[in-house]
């Protein structure tokens, strides 16, 4: 799925006219896909990434439209004004870095099981065949990886 990163950034840059915002949306897209709680495999990773990215763009646009309708006092009291604010892009980069750090803490076979499931959309059987481990071990690795990432993200968010 990483091979879609540049393609997706270029696509969003053409739509949004701002490379930094495009990169932020793609980072958010990857974070959302990695944090996905569903056990249903992603059958078409490229289409799923594009749909997720476009949904994030639409959500960001809606938030911005709503914010423009809010009184100025409310806007002044908020740290984030738009998707492109330096604060929000830093936050996205930090969250992505935290997720990558959490993933790096996992044993290789656990991380590989999780990524093959969540990013490549492989079934538990396909992963077990590819990695040479039982299906039940694949399932345990995926559950453990999700738990680990959630716990670590919460810990780091608390600091």
Secondary structure, DSSP 8 states (H G I E B T S, - for coil): -GGGHHHHHHHHHHHHS-HHHHHHHHHHHHHHHHT----S--S-HHHHHHHHHHHHHHHHHHHHHHHHTS-HHHHHH-S--STT-HHHHHHHHHHHHHHHHHHHTS-HHHHHHHHHHHTS---HHHHHHHHTS-HHHHHHHHHHHHHHHHHHHHHHHH-
